[in-house]
């Protein structure tokens, strides 16, 4: 690359960083159109800016690193592929054959899709329109989508119709996404729409796996959060702090050792299953 070309790239990246700082967040397609370059080029620019600590990447968009936007992740850890892959491998090992698996809104949940290819007989229920192409490429399985309004920000199916449409599917597993665990034993979510859908999905699914993007305990309180007790399985990208571990234990979760990866896994599935059988009168 010539010096002039390098200068042009740097100027474009500085312009992107400035726009994101001014607006709080911008989508990849918006930046591509405004700068008249490909989305692949924009993603490369965003990777560079994230490495410089200027922005935080989210699903299909970039957020100013110091923005108060609700999608900004709590500080504490950069979520790299080396951290994500053990989480996805652990989640894959929990999902049984011949089940319908809901893929919740959020970037971590969507990344489980390629890992489902080796599980026989599954069907997937997608809650985000941007996940359709990935599922069709990676899976030889039945693929369903929720109904409802498509959110302008996230591309997820939202509203009461999306929640009601869950009744049409016999959910075995739900794979969901949370930004962090809070000090008051809540899972911090990205939006109220994600909260409503996640809450409804966990009430219908036999097992709810939540991929938590940060092991650091957050002191934040959000409008969009759910009690930790909605989940049966919690997977974090690394060991939680002592306080976070105590919160998980107090909520009835027990730690399960990792075989190889660095992820931390806590489950209350047996205990939750026992409560459900008692409440329905079903025999174990």
NORKA-V236105 format. One record per backbone hydrogen bond with DSSP energy under -1.0 kcal/mol. CO is the residue of the C=O (numbers start at 1). NH is the residue of the N-H. E is the energy in kcal/mol with one decimal. If there is no record, write none. Layout:
CO:NH:E
CO:NH:E
This chain:
2:6:-2.5
3:7:-2.2
4:8:-2.0
5:9:-2.3
6:10:-2.4
7:11:-2.6
8:12:-2.2
9:13:-2.4
10:14:-2.5
11:15:-2.1
12:16:-2.4
13:17:-2.5
14:18:-2.2
15:19:-2.5
16:20:-2.6
17:21:-2.1
18:22:-2.2
19:23:-2.7
20:24:-2.1
24:64:-2.8
26:62:-2.8
27:31:-2.0
28:32:-2.4
29:33:-2.2
30:34:-2.4
31:35:-2.2
32:36:-1.0
32:37:-1.4
38:42:-2.0
39:43:-2.6
40:44:-1.8
41:45:-2.3
42:46:-2.8
43:47:-2.2
44:48:-1.9
45:49:-2.5
46:50:-2.5
47:51:-2.1
48:52:-1.4
49:54:-2.5
50:53:-1.5
54:65:-1.8
56:63:-2.8
58:61:-1.1
60:28:-2.1
61:58:-2.6
62:26:-2.2
63:56:-3.2
64:67:-2.0
69:72:-1.8
78:80:-1.3
80:83:-1.1
80:84:-2.2
81:85:-2.7
84:88:-2.3
85:89:-2.7
86:90:-2.1
87:91:-2.3
88:92:-2.6
89:93:-1.7
91:94:-1.2
92:95:-1.1
99:123:-2.4
100:172:-2.5
100:173:-1.7
101:125:-2.7
102:175:-3.1
103:127:-1.2
106:110:-1.8
107:111:-1.2
109:112:-1.5
110:113:-1.7
113:116:-1.8
114:117:-1.2
116:119:-1.7
120:98:-2.3
123:101:-3.1
124:144:-3.1
125:103:-2.7
126:146:-2.1
127:157:-2.4
128:131:-1.6
129:132:-1.2
131:135:-2.3
132:136:-2.5
133:137:-1.8
134:138:-2.2
135:139:-2.4
142:124:-2.6
144:126:-3.2
149:158:-3.8
151:155:-1.6
155:129:-2.6
156:151:-3.3
158:149:-1.5
159:163:-1.6
160:164:-2.7
161:165:-2.0
163:166:-1.1
164:167:-1.8
165:168:-1.6
166:169:-1.7
169:171:-1.5
172:207:-1.6
173:102:-2.7
174:209:-3.0
175:104:-3.2
176:211:-2.6
178:213:-2.6
180:188:-2.8
181:218:-2.6
182:185:-1.4
185:228:-2.4
186:182:-3.1
187:226:-1.9
188:179:-2.9
191:195:-1.9
192:196:-2.6
193:197:-2.2
194:198:-2.5
195:199:-2.6
196:200:-2.1
197:201:-2.5
198:202:-2.4
199:203:-1.3
201:205:-2.4
207:174:-2.0
208:232:-2.1
208:233:-2.1
209:176:-3.2
210:235:-2.5
211:178:-2.3
218:183:-1.9
224:189:-2.2
226:187:-3.6
227:230:-2.0
228:231:-1.7
232:268:-2.7
233:210:-2.9
234:266:-2.7
235:212:-2.9
236:264:-2.0
241:245:-2.7
242:246:-2.3
243:247:-2.0
244:248:-2.1
245:249:-2.5
246:250:-2.7
247:251:-1.4
248:253:-2.4
249:252:-1.7
254:267:-2.2
264:236:-2.9
265:256:-2.7
266:234:-3.2
267:254:-2.4
268:272:-3.0
269:273:-2.9
270:274:-2.1
271:275:-1.9
272:276:-2.3
273:277:-2.3
274:278:-2.1
275:279:-2.3
276:280:-1.9
277:281:-1.5
